[in-house]
Amino acid sequence: MMKMGSNSFYPMAARIGYNPVVILANLHSYPMGPNGFFAGNPHGIENCSTVPNTVDEMLMQSYEGVIRFFPDWPKDQDARFGSLRAYGAFLVSARCKSGVIGDINIFSEKGRNCVVANPWPGRTVRVIRNGRPSETAIGDRFTIRTAVNENHRTDNGVTMVYRLQLG
């Protein structure tokens, strides 16, 4: 992988699904100074974002209005994230343990529709709003109609049905 233009190169490699093990290995060898800046950086602050932007893209993507969970993360490495900002004014948290995605939390700041790439392909997602069952969704993508300051929570539990709980 090249070193020049890394502030967009590495995140885009994650976005297109480049081998995540190779991306992480390259980030570990990224020439950083003790302050986290690119060593020998003549450009300024833009190269400060290389590592966090790349890891964010590996954990969660929300381009073209669709939220995707762990789209380019190594399945054999556990990970979690909290309150990453997603397109549409959503704060998103989730975890991946032993290759299984769960504990998804989506907080809606503006009450817009939230389109989610189903993290459990072929399985049903049940939406529970304020403790009460609501709609179910199946398919590659589904849309959740949200309200301002509404919280959406998922848990993969022990059954084949995954819950989305609001508030």
TORPA-4810 file (N, C-alpha, C, O; in nm, 3 decimals):
<nodes>
NODE_1_0.084_-0.118_0.000_0.000_0.000_0.000_0.089_0.124_0.000_0.198_0.124_0.056_M
NODE_2_0.041_0.228_-0.062_0.121_0.350_-0.069_0.109_0.433_0.059_0.012_0.420_0.133_M
NODE_3_0.207_0.517_0.083_0.208_0.601_0.202_0.157_0.741_0.174_0.096_0.803_0.262_K
NODE_4_0.179_0.795_0.055_0.135_0.930_0.023_-0.017_0.933_0.003_-0.074_0.839_-0.053_M
NODE_5_-0.081_1.037_0.048_-0.226_1.047_0.035_-0.298_0.950_0.126_-0.413_0.912_0.099_G
NODE_6_-0.233_0.909_0.234_-0.289_0.806_0.321_-0.415_0.849_0.392_-0.495_0.764_0.432_S
NODE_7_-0.436_0.981_0.409_-0.554_1.026_0.483_-0.683_0.988_0.411_-0.789_0.984_0.474_N
NODE_8_-0.678_0.962_0.282_-0.796_0.911_0.211_-0.774_0.771_0.155_-0.871_0.699_0.133_S
NODE_9_-0.651_0.731_0.132_-0.622_0.601_0.073_-0.667_0.486_0.162_-0.740_0.398_0.116_F
NODE_10_-0.625_0.486_0.287_-0.659_0.376_0.377_-0.809_0.368_0.406_-0.865_0.259_0.402_Y
NODE_11_-0.876_0.480_0.436_-1.021_0.470_0.456_-1.095_0.418_0.332_-1.191_0.343_0.344_P
NODE_12_-1.049_0.458_0.213_-1.115_0.409_0.091_-1.087_0.261_0.068_-1.172_0.190_0.014_M
NODE_13_-0.970_0.215_0.108_-0.940_0.071_0.099_-1.040_-0.007_0.185_-1.088_-0.112_0.144_A
NODE_14_-1.070_0.046_0.304_-1.169_-0.019_0.391_-1.308_-0.013_0.329_-1.383_-0.109_0.337_A
NODE_15_-1.341_0.100_0.268_-1.475_0.116_0.210_-1.500_0.017_0.097_-1.612_-0.033_0.082_R
NODE_16_-1.399_-0.011_0.017_-1.420_-0.104_-0.095_-1.401_-0.250_-0.055_-1.414_-0.340_-0.138_I
NODE_17_-1.371_-0.273_0.074_-1.362_-0.410_0.122_-1.227_-0.475_0.106_-1.217_-0.598_0.101_G
NODE_18_-1.121_-0.395_0.097_-0.986_-0.450_0.088_-0.959_-0.535_0.211_-1.017_-0.511_0.317_Y
NODE_19_-0.874_-0.633_0.200_-0.843_-0.726_0.308_-0.815_-0.650_0.438_-0.716_-0.577_0.446_N
NODE_20_-0.900_-0.667_0.540_-0.882_-0.589_0.663_-0.755_-0.624_0.740_-0.701_-0.539_0.810_P
NODE_21_-0.708_-0.747_0.727_-0.585_-0.785_0.796_-0.467_-0.706_0.738_-0.379_-0.662_0.812_V
NODE_22_-0.465_-0.689_0.607_-0.359_-0.613_0.542_-0.369_-0.465_0.581_-0.267_-0.402_0.608_V
NODE_23_-0.490_-0.411_0.584_-0.507_-0.270_0.623_-0.454_-0.247_0.765_-0.378_-0.154_0.788_I
NODE_24_-0.495_-0.333_0.859_-0.451_-0.315_0.998_-0.300_-0.330_1.010_-0.236_-0.256_1.085_L
NODE_25_-0.241_-0.425_0.938_-0.096_-0.442_0.942_-0.026_-0.316_0.892_0.074_-0.273_0.950_A
NODE_26_-0.078_-0.257_0.785_-0.018_-0.134_0.733_-0.036_-0.018_0.829_0.054_0.065_0.843_N
NODE_27_-0.150_-0.010_0.895_-0.170_0.098_0.993_-0.073_0.084_1.111_-0.024_0.183_1.163_L
NODE_28_-0.047_-0.042_1.151_0.048_-0.064_1.262_0.189_-0.020_1.224_0.268_0.018_1.311_H
NODE_29_0.221_-0.025_1.096_0.354_0.017_1.054_0.356_0.161_1.002_0.459_0.209_0.954_S
NODE_30_0.243_0.229_1.014_0.231_0.368_0.969_0.333_0.453_1.043_0.339_0.446_1.166_Y
NODE_31_0.412_0.533_0.973_0.519_0.610_1.039_0.465_0.729_1.119_0.453_0.840_1.067_P
NODE_32_0.433_0.704_1.245_0.375_0.807_1.331_0.479_0.854_1.433_0.562_0.777_1.481_M
NODE_33_0.471_0.982_1.465_0.551_1.037_1.573_0.483_1.010_1.706_0.372_0.956_1.706_G
NODE_34_0.544_1.046_1.818_0.485_1.020_1.950_0.354_1.096_1.974_0.276_1.059_2.061_P
NODE_35_0.330_1.202_1.897_0.207_1.278_1.913_0.095_1.227_1.823_-0.013_1.287_1.821_N
NODE_36_0.118_1.118_1.747_0.016_1.061_1.660_0.013_1.120_1.521_-0.063_1.072_1.437_G
NODE_37_0.093_1.222_1.494_0.100_1.280_1.359_0.191_1.196_1.271_0.281_1.128_1.319_F
NODE_38_0.166_1.203_1.142_0.249_1.138_1.042_0.391_1.193_1.055_0.411_1.314_1.047_F
NODE_39_0.488_1.106_1.076_0.626_1.149_1.093_0.675_1.216_0.964_0.657_1.162_0.855_A
NODE_40_0.735_1.332_0.977_0.785_1.406_0.862_0.674_1.468_0.780_0.693_1.495_0.661_G
NODE_41_0.559_1.492_0.840_0.442_1.545_0.771_0.458_1.694_0.741_0.456_1.776_0.833_N
NODE_42_0.473_1.731_0.614_0.482_1.873_0.581_0.346_1.937_0.553_0.339_2.056_0.524_P
NODE_43_0.238_1.859_0.562_0.108_1.906_0.514_0.019_1.966_0.621_-0.056_2.060_0.591_H
NODE_44_0.023_1.918_0.740_-0.063_1.972_0.843_-0.156_1.869_0.902_-0.125_1.750_0.907_G
NODE_45_-0.270_1.916_0.947_-0.358_1.833_1.029_-0.432_1.722_0.953_-0.479_1.627_1.015_I
NODE_46_-0.443_1.732_0.820_-0.522_1.631_0.748_-0.469_1.490_0.767_-0.548_1.395_0.769_E
NODE_47_-0.339_1.472_0.781_-0.285_1.337_0.801_-0.307_1.286_0.942_-0.279_1.170_0.970_N
NODE_48_-0.354_1.370_1.031_-0.386_1.328_1.167_-0.505_1.231_1.168_-0.521_1.153_1.262_C
NODE_49_-0.587_1.236_1.065_-0.711_1.158_1.061_-0.696_1.021_0.999_-0.793_0.945_0.996_S
NODE_50_-0.579_0.985_0.949_-0.564_0.859_0.876_-0.608_0.739_0.956_-0.695_0.663_0.911_T
NODE_51_-0.552_0.719_1.074_-0.582_0.600_1.152_-0.727_0.600_1.201_-0.797_0.500_1.181_V
NODE_52_-0.776_0.708_1.266_-0.916_0.701_1.313_-1.017_0.689_1.199_-1.115_0.616_1.213_P
NODE_53_-0.996_0.757_1.089_-1.091_0.745_0.977_-1.092_0.605_0.919_-1.198_0.554_0.882_N
NODE_54_-0.976_0.543_0.910_-0.969_0.407_0.856_-1.041_0.309_0.948_-1.121_0.228_0.902_T
NODE_55_-1.011_0.316_1.076_-1.075_0.224_1.171_-1.227_0.248_1.174_-1.304_0.152_1.179_V
NODE_56_-1.270_0.374_1.170_-1.414_0.403_1.164_-1.479_0.337_1.044_-1.585_0.277_1.056_D
NODE_57_-1.415_0.346_0.927_-1.471_0.286_0.805_-1.474_0.134_0.813_-1.559_0.071_0.751_E
NODE_58_-1.382_0.076_0.889_-1.380_-0.069_0.905_-1.491_-0.116_0.999_-1.546_-0.225_0.982_M
NODE_59_-1.524_-0.033_1.097_-1.624_-0.069_1.198_-1.767_-0.036_1.155_-1.859_-0.115_1.178_L
NODE_60_-1.786_0.080_1.094_-1.921_0.124_1.056_-1.911_0.217_0.937_-1.826_0.306_0.933_M
NODE_61_-1.996_0.196_0.840_-2.003_0.284_0.724_-2.147_0.333_0.709_-2.242_0.262_0.741_Q
NODE_62_-2.161_0.458_0.659_-2.296_0.510_0.640_-2.306_0.594_0.514_-2.386_0.688_0.508_S
NODE_63_-2.227_0.562_0.414_-2.235_0.636_0.289_-2.361_0.596_0.212_-2.415_0.487_0.232_Y
NODE_64_-2.407_0.685_0.125_-2.529_0.666_0.046_-2.651_0.637_0.133_-2.745_0.571_0.090_E
NODE_65_-2.648_0.688_0.257_-2.764_0.679_0.344_-2.794_0.543_0.403_-2.903_0.523_0.455_G
NODE_66_-2.700_0.449_0.398_-2.722_0.315_0.453_-2.616_0.287_0.559_-2.496_0.302_0.533_V
NODE_67_-2.659_0.247_0.679_-2.566_0.214_0.786_-2.528_0.067_0.773_-2.614_-0.021_0.762_I
NODE_68_-2.396_0.043_0.774_-2.342_-0.093_0.762_-2.253_-0.119_0.884_-2.169_-0.036_0.919_R
NODE_69_-2.272_-0.234_0.949_-2.198_-0.269_1.070_-2.085_-0.365_1.040_-2.107_-0.471_0.980_F
NODE_70_-1.964_-0.331_1.082_-1.844_-0.412_1.068_-1.825_-0.463_0.925_-1.802_-0.582_0.904_F
NODE_71_-1.836_-0.373_0.825_-1.830_-0.416_0.686_-1.692_-0.463_0.641_-1.682_-0.539_0.545_P
NODE_72_-1.586_-0.420_0.709_-1.451_-0.460_0.668_-1.365_-0.485_0.791_-1.250_-0.440_0.797_D
NODE_73_-1.420_-0.556_0.887_-1.347_-0.587_1.009_-1.313_-0.736_1.008_-1.396_-0.816_0.967_W
NODE_74_-1.191_-0.775_1.053_-1.156_-0.918_1.056_-1.253_-0.994_1.148_-1.272_-0.958_1.264_P
NODE_75_-1.314_-1.099_1.095_-1.416_-1.173_1.170_-1.361_-1.241_1.293_-1.436_-1.273_1.385_K
NODE_76_-1.230_-1.266_1.297_-1.171_-1.334_1.412_-1.121_-1.238_1.519_-1.058_-1.281_1.616_D
NODE_77_-1.149_-1.109_1.504_-1.107_-1.010_1.604_-1.231_-0.942_1.662_-1.310_-0.882_1.589_Q
NODE_78_-1.246_-0.951_1.793_-1.357_-0.884_1.859_-1.337_-0.733_1.853_-1.224_-0.684_1.855_D
NODE_79_-1.447_-0.660_1.844_-1.441_-0.514_1.839_-1.573_-0.456_1.887_-1.677_-0.523_1.886_A
NODE_80_-1.567_-0.332_1.928_-1.689_-0.259_1.961_-1.661_-0.111_1.941_-1.546_-0.066_1.942_R
NODE_81_-1.767_-0.036_1.923_-1.753_0.108_1.910_-1.874_0.175_1.971_-1.980_0.113_1.985_F
NODE_82_-1.858_0.301_2.008_-1.968_0.374_2.071_-1.983_0.513_2.012_-1.885_0.587_1.998_G
NODE_83_-2.104_0.547_1.979_-2.143_0.681_1.935_-2.065_0.732_1.814_-2.025_0.849_1.811_S
NODE_84_-2.045_0.646_1.715_-1.992_0.696_1.588_-2.105_0.767_1.516_-2.220_0.722_1.518_L
NODE_85_-2.073_0.877_1.454_-2.174_0.955_1.383_-2.200_0.894_1.246_-2.107_0.870_1.168_R
NODE_86_-2.328_0.869_1.216_-2.369_0.813_1.088_-2.450_0.916_1.010_-2.513_1.005_1.067_A
NODE_87_-2.447_0.902_0.879_-2.523_0.989_0.790_-2.669_0.992_0.832_-2.728_0.887_0.860_Y
NODE_88_-2.729_1.110_0.837_-2.869_1.124_0.874_-2.891_1.166_1.017_-3.005_1.166_1.064_G
NODE_89_-2.786_1.203_1.089_-2.794_1.249_1.228_-2.826_1.134_1.324_-2.918_1.142_1.405_A
NODE_90_-2.747_1.027_1.312_-2.759_0.913_1.402_-2.627_0.892_1.473_-2.520_0.910_1.415_F
NODE_91_-2.635_0.854_1.600_-2.518_0.811_1.676_-2.532_0.661_1.693_-2.634_0.612_1.743_L
NODE_92_-2.429_0.587_1.651_-2.439_0.442_1.640_-2.333_0.374_1.726_-2.218_0.416_1.730_V
NODE_93_-2.374_0.269_1.796_-2.284_0.185_1.876_-2.313_0.040_1.842_-2.427_0.004_1.809_S
NODE_94_-2.210_-0.046_1.849_-2.230_-0.188_1.822_-2.108_-0.266_1.869_-2.006_-0.208_1.906_A
NODE_95_-2.120_-0.399_1.867_-2.007_-0.485_1.899_-2.007_-0.604_1.804_-2.110_-0.641_1.747_R
NODE_96_-1.889_-0.663_1.790_-1.873_-0.786_1.714_-1.788_-0.878_1.800_-1.672_-0.847_1.829_C
NODE_97_-1.846_-0.990_1.841_-1.774_-1.084_1.927_-1.779_-1.221_1.863_-1.887_-1.272_1.831_K
NODE_98_-1.665_-1.280_1.844_-1.653_-1.412_1.780_-1.722_-1.411_1.644_-1.781_-1.511_1.604_S
NODE_99_-1.714_-1.299_1.574_-1.771_-1.288_1.440_-1.921_-1.262_1.438_-1.980_-1.254_1.330_G
NODE_100_-1.984_-1.247_1.556_-2.128_-1.223_1.564_-2.153_-1.078_1.602_-2.102_-1.029_1.703_V
NODE_101_-2.232_-1.009_1.521_-2.265_-0.869_1.545_-2.382_-0.860_1.641_-2.479_-0.935_1.629_I
NODE_102_-2.374_-0.768_1.737_-2.483_-0.752_1.833_-2.473_-0.620_1.906_-2.389_-0.536_1.874_G
NODE_103_-2.559_-0.604_2.005_-2.563_-0.483_2.088_-2.562_-0.355_2.005_-2.490_-0.261_2.036_D
NODE_104_-2.642_-0.353_1.899_-2.650_-0.235_1.814_-2.742_-0.133_1.879_-2.854_-0.164_1.919_I
NODE_105_-2.693_-0.011_1.888_-2.773_0.098_1.942_-2.766_0.215_1.844_-2.658_0.260_1.808_N
NODE_106_-2.882_0.264_1.800_-2.889_0.376_1.708_-2.971_0.486_1.775_-3.089_0.466_1.807_I
NODE_107_-2.909_0.601_1.795_-2.978_0.714_1.854_-3.008_0.815_1.743_-2.917_0.859_1.673_F
NODE_108_-3.135_0.850_1.728_-3.177_0.943_1.624_-3.184_1.084_1.680_-3.263_1.113_1.770_S
NODE_109_-3.100_1.173_1.626_-3.101_1.311_1.673_-3.208_1.395_1.604_-3.257_1.491_1.663_E
NODE_110_-3.245_1.362_1.480_-3.333_1.448_1.401_-3.462_1.380_1.356_-3.545_1.444_1.292_K
NODE_111_-3.482_1.252_1.388_-3.607_1.186_1.353_-3.620_1.148_1.207_-3.731_1.137_1.155_G
NODE_112_-3.510_1.128_1.141_-3.514_1.088_0.999_-3.526_0.937_0.987_-3.504_0.864_1.082_R
NODE_113_-3.563_0.892_0.866_-3.565_0.749_0.839_-3.423_0.695_0.847_-3.329_0.759_0.800_N
NODE_114_-3.408_0.578_0.907_-3.278_0.515_0.924_-3.276_0.387_0.841_-3.352_0.294_0.868_C
NODE_115_-3.189_0.384_0.740_-3.178_0.266_0.655_-3.057_0.185_0.703_-2.947_0.238_0.716_V
NODE_116_-3.081_0.057_0.729_-2.979_-0.030_0.785_-2.956_-0.150_0.693_-3.051_-0.214_0.649_V
NODE_117_-2.829_-0.179_0.664_-2.796_-0.304_0.596_-2.807_-0.412_0.703_-2.740_-0.406_0.806_A
NODE_118_-2.891_-0.510_0.679_-2.919_-0.613_0.779_-2.787_-0.682_0.819_-2.724_-0.746_0.736_N
NODE_119_-2.747_-0.668_0.946_-2.623_-0.732_0.989_-2.636_-0.883_1.007_-2.537_-0.952_1.032_P
NODE_120_-2.757_-0.933_0.995_-2.783_-1.076_1.008_-2.856_-1.124_0.882_-2.976_-1.151_0.888_W
NODE_121_-2.786_-1.135_0.771_-2.851_-1.169_0.643_-2.939_-1.294_0.654_-2.900_-1.396_0.711_P
NODE_122_-3.058_-1.282_0.597_-3.151_-1.394_0.597_-3.228_-1.412_0.726_-3.313_-1.501_0.736_G
NODE_123_-3.200_-1.331_0.825_-3.271_-1.343_0.952_-3.365_-1.225_0.971_-3.345_-1.118_0.913_R
NODE_124_-3.465_-1.246_1.052_-3.565_-1.144_1.079_-3.517_-1.051_1.191_-3.458_-1.094_1.289_T
NODE_125_-3.545_-0.924_1.172_-3.517_-0.824_1.275_-3.652_-0.776_1.327_-3.736_-0.732_1.249_V
NODE_126_-3.671_-0.783_1.455_-3.795_-0.736_1.517_-3.770_-0.601_1.580_-3.673_-0.583_1.654_R
NODE_127_-3.856_-0.506_1.551_-3.847_-0.372_1.609_-3.938_-0.365_1.729_-4.056_-0.399_1.721_V
NODE_128_-3.884_-0.321_1.841_-3.963_-0.301_1.962_-3.950_-0.154_1.999_-3.840_-0.105_2.025_I
NODE_129_-4.060_-0.085_2.002_-4.061_0.059_2.033_-4.118_0.079_2.173_-4.231_0.040_2.203_R
NODE_130_-4.035_0.141_2.257_-4.076_0.169_2.394_-4.129_0.045_2.465_-4.229_0.050_2.536_N
NODE_131_-4.058_-0.068_2.444_-4.093_-0.191_2.513_-4.206_-0.269_2.449_-4.245_-0.374_2.501_G
NODE_132_-4.260_-0.221_2.339_-4.372_-0.290_2.273_-4.333_-0.335_2.133_-4.269_-0.260_2.059_R
NODE_133_-4.370_-0.457_2.097_-4.338_-0.505_1.962_-4.398_-0.413_1.856_-4.511_-0.366_1.868_P
NODE_134_-4.321_-0.389_1.753_-4.363_-0.305_1.642_-4.348_-0.386_1.514_-4.394_-0.500_1.508_S
NODE_135_-4.284_-0.330_1.413_-4.269_-0.402_1.287_-4.155_-0.503_1.291_-4.069_-0.499_1.380_E
NODE_136_-4.155_-0.592_1.194_-4.042_-0.681_1.172_-3.987_-0.649_1.034_-4.056_-0.595_0.948_T
NODE_137_-3.862_-0.684_1.014_-3.798_-0.657_0.885_-3.713_-0.777_0.848_-3.655_-0.844_0.934_A
NODE_138_-3.705_-0.802_0.719_-3.619_-0.906_0.667_-3.569_-0.859_0.531_-3.634_-0.778_0.465_I
NODE_139_-3.458_-0.908_0.492_-3.401_-0.868_0.364_-3.264_-0.807_0.383_-3.214_-0.797_0.495_G
NODE_140_-3.204_-0.766_0.275_-3.070_-0.709_0.280_-3.066_-0.575_0.351_-2.968_-0.541_0.417_D
NODE_141_-3.175_-0.497_0.338_-3.186_-0.365_0.401_-3.324_-0.348_0.459_-3.420_-0.410_0.414_R
NODE_142_-3.333_-0.264_0.559_-3.464_-0.226_0.612_-3.458_-0.082_0.660_-3.350_-0.029_0.687_F
NODE_143_-3.575_-0.021_0.670_-3.585_0.118_0.712_-3.660_0.127_0.844_-3.765_0.065_0.861_T
NODE_144_-3.605_0.204_0.935_-3.670_0.231_1.063_-3.714_0.376_1.061_-3.633_0.466_1.038_I
NODE_145_-3.843_0.400_1.083_-3.892_0.537_1.095_-3.864_0.581_1.238_-3.906_0.516_1.333_R
NODE_146_-3.793_0.692_1.252_-3.752_0.735_1.386_-3.816_0.868_1.423_-3.872_0.938_1.339_T
NODE_147_-3.806_0.899_1.550_-3.849_1.030_1.601_-3.727_1.098_1.663_-3.628_1.032_1.693_A
NODE_148_-3.735_1.228_1.681_-3.625_1.303_1.740_-3.592_1.246_1.877_-3.681_1.219_1.957_V
NODE_149_-3.463_1.229_1.904_-3.412_1.178_2.032_-3.465_1.039_2.066_-3.487_1.007_2.183_N
NODE_150_-3.485_0.957_1.965_-3.534_0.822_1.986_-3.416_0.726_1.980_-3.324_0.743_1.899_E
NODE_151_-3.419_0.625_2.067_-3.311_0.528_2.075_-3.359_0.394_2.021_-3.467_0.347_2.056_N
NODE_152_-3.277_0.332_1.937_-3.308_0.202_1.876_-3.202_0.105_1.923_-3.083_0.129_1.904_H
NODE_153_-3.244_-0.004_1.983_-3.146_-0.098_2.035_-3.172_-0.235_1.977_-3.287_-0.277_1.964_R
NODE_154_-3.064_-0.306_1.943_-3.078_-0.443_1.895_-3.002_-0.535_1.988_-2.906_-0.495_2.054_T
NODE_155_-3.046_-0.657_1.990_-2.975_-0.761_2.064_-3.001_-0.891_1.992_-3.116_-0.924_1.964_D
NODE_156_-2.895_-0.964_1.962_-2.916_-1.086_1.887_-2.963_-1.201_1.975_-3.004_-1.305_1.923_N
NODE_157_-2.957_-1.186_2.104_-3.016_-1.282_2.197_-2.983_-1.427_2.165_-2.877_-1.456_2.109_G
NODE_158_-3.072_-1.516_2.201_-3.049_-1.659_2.181_-3.141_-1.717_2.075_-3.127_-1.834_2.040_V
NODE_159_-3.232_-1.639_2.024_-3.324_-1.689_1.922_-3.281_-1.639_1.785_-3.185_-1.562_1.774_T
NODE_160_-3.351_-1.682_1.682_-3.322_-1.637_1.547_-3.381_-1.500_1.520_-3.350_-1.438_1.418_M
NODE_161_-3.465_-1.451_1.608_-3.525_-1.318_1.590_-3.441_-1.217_1.665_-3.408_-1.236_1.783_V
NODE_162_-3.406_-1.109_1.597_-3.325_-1.003_1.656_-3.415_-0.886_1.688_-3.500_-0.847_1.608_Y
NODE_163_-3.396_-0.829_1.805_-3.483_-0.723_1.850_-3.420_-0.587_1.827_-3.300_-0.570_1.849_R
NODE_164_-3.498_-0.494_1.785_-3.461_-0.354_1.781_-3.549_-0.287_1.883_-3.671_-0.285_1.867_L
NODE_165_-3.492_-0.233_1.985_-3.573_-0.173_2.092_-3.552_-0.023_2.091_-3.439_0.025_2.089_Q
NODE_166_-3.659_0.050_2.091_-3.655_0.196_2.092_-3.680_0.249_2.231_-3.767_0.202_2.303_L
NODE_167_-3.598_0.349_2.267_-3.618_0.417_2.396_-3.608_0.324_2.507_-3.622_0.364_2.623_G
</nodes>
